[in-house]
Every structure is written in structure tokens, then in C-alpha cells.
Amino acid sequence: MFVTFDEVQRPVWVVTGASSGVGQAIALEAVQSLDAIVFAIGRTEEALKPAADAGCRAVPLNVAGPAEAVTASLNYVLASVGKIDVLVNAAGYLLEGAVEETSDDEALDVFQTNFFGPLRLIRAVLPHMRRVGRGVIFNIAGADAYEGAPNAGVYGASKAALAAVTEALQRETDPLGVRVCLVQLGHFRTPFLARGHRLRIAEHIEDYDMVLTPPRRSLNALNGAQPGDPRKAARVIVDLYAAARDREEGDDVDNNNNQIPFLLLLGSDAPAAAQTALETRLESARRYEETDL
């Protein structure tokens, strides 16, 4: 396929979860601020219409589907424009319920989307990024990746797994020129807490009502009133990439290595959530640090 000089010069982004929320905001910001070629990934072409109308190239794909379909979609991108500079893994959904209530199928489904989907995309894009010796991967997690929370234990586990893989990947690929960033979000005004993005576990064990009802009511009240603006989060991510690219083009390699952070906390409530989780663990560890074993 013929690739124009303009396409060679423009950065190429692949963004999952681009049909709504932070993923969509990142896709739109990359198009508008960077004049990037953005391949917006979502489950259906209809859901991707807002991104397509803004100038993105829609790629209908269920990231929870077979690895072959994921690889085929990224091969389509590479055949179209010859490169992928940035991969953003933003697809995901919330599964609500107690750990005991969660069936194997429900747990597998949320892991397929929140963990295995990003893992498949990472494996599909890395051969190209390793070959050219550059590239950036942003993996989007949330506050539930810091510590397990009642009503979202298995969902949090899926995001914690993504966080752990991201940290390992950072150390594996950084010497190869590929930067990987774990983006941990606070609460942003997106459809994430609305119907369709927030699924309830089918089984109901009444004993847990006293534990799960308060956090569910809190989520209901928070829906639509989250403090974070997804457009601002998107701007931070896009600006980080733009600054890193400018430094790379100026051959300021050492500074470029530090430009894409290993961990990016976004949202006014994100630092406090991370600090609370860390302090809880430190307090528990210190309680027994002098135990003679």
C-alpha cells in the first residue's frame, strides 16, 4: 500500500477504548493537538462514530477476542501507514460484586478485556517497536489497582495484574528504546460508572449486602459528578509524548529517557488514593518487621 510523505512524518497512535471516556478523549486530543494519525479501536463502528467524525480512523475490534484478530488489526495499521508510534490501552469495564459471588466466567470475561486484551495488543505491537528501536505504550489502570476494594475485588485484580505486567515490561523494553507508562487514574467524568460500562455480578449473597451497599451507593452518587476532566487527562498524556518526541529529535537522549515516566498519577484524588494504599501496607509491614524468624 502506498504511504504518503505526510503520513510518514505524522505520529501514528493506536487507542483502544476510543468509543467513550478517557480513551476517546486521548484519541481526539492526539488528532487535534499533534495532527496524529489515530486508529481508534472500539467494539463497533457505530460506537466509534464520534472519533471517526473528529478525524480518527475507526477500527472495530473486540480486544477480548482472539489474539489472531488483534494481530490482524495491528497488521492492518502497519500496512496502511508503515509504523505505530504509540499504543494506548484504555479499554475496560467495571465488574461489581463480592469476590465469593463472582463466577469463573465473569472473572474470565473481565480479565479478557482489562488484562488479556492489553497483553495481546502489547505482544502484537512490540515486534515493530523493537525493530525500529522506539515507541511508547500507555497502559491505563485505576485506583482499584492500588488495593483491593469491596464490591470490585475481581475488577481490581484485573487492573492490578495489568499494573504488574506494565512494571515488568518497563524494565524489559526500556533498554530497547520502547517506553512504557502505567497511567493510574482517579475518578473522571466518563460513562465508566454508567450502565453498559458497569456490570453487576449475577449471583447475590445477602450476607454481603451490609458491606456492599455503601460503596454501591457511593458509586451511584459519584456517577456524573467525578472530579476529573478526561480532556485534561488526555492533554497530559499527549503533551508528554510530544515533549519526548521533541527531545528525541533534538538528540537529547538522556532527557528523553526521563520524559515518559514509569508511573503517571492523573486526577486530583489519585495521589491520595495511592498514598493511603502504600501507608496501609507499610504500617502492616512495620508492625512485624522486628519479628525474630
C-alpha positions, 0 to 999 in steps of 0.5 A: 500500500502506498504511504504518503510523505505526510503520513510518514512524518505524522505520529501514528497512535493506536487507542483502544477504548476510543468509543467513550471516556478517557480513551476517546478523549486521548484519541481526539486530543492526539488528532487535534493537538499533534495532527496524529494519525489515530486508529481508534479501536472500539467494539463497533463502528457505530460506537466509534462514530464520534472519533471517526467524525473528529478525524480518527480512523475507526477500527472495530475490534473486540480486544477480548477476542482472539489474539489472531484478530488483534494481530490482524488489526495491528497488521492492518495499521502497519500496512496502511501507514508503515509504523505505530508510534504509540499504543494506548490501552484504555479499554475496560469495564467495571465488574461489581460484586463480592469476590465469593459471588463472582463466577469463573466466567465473569472473572474470565470475561473481565480479565479478557478485556482489562488484562488479556486484551492489553497483553495481546495488543502489547505482544502484537505491537512490540515486534515493530517497536523493537525493530525500529528501536522506539515507541511508547505504550500507555497502559491505563489502570485505576485506583482499584489497582492500588488495593483491593476494594469491596464490591470490585475485588475481581475488577481490581485484580484485573487492573492490578495484574495489568499494573504488574505486567506494565512494571515488568515490561518497563524494565524489559523494553526500556533498554530497547528504546520502547517506553512504557507508562502505567497511567493510574487514574482517579475518578473522571467524568466518563460513562465508566460508572454508567450502565453498559460500562458497569456490570453487576455480578449475577449471583447475590449473597445477602450476607454481603449486602451490609458491606456492599451497599455503601460503596454501591451507593457511593458509586451511584452518587459519584456517577456524573459528578467525578472530579476529573476532566478526561480532556485534561487527562488526555492533554497530559498524556499527549503533551508528554509524548510530544515533549519526548518526541521533541527531545528525541529529535533534538538528540537529547537522549538522556532527557528523553529517557526521563520524559515518559515516566514509569508511573503517571498519577492523573486526577486530583484524588489519585495521589491520595488514593495511592498514598493511603494504599502504600501507608496501609501496607507499610504500617502492616509491614512495620508492625512485624518487621522486628519479628525474630524468624 
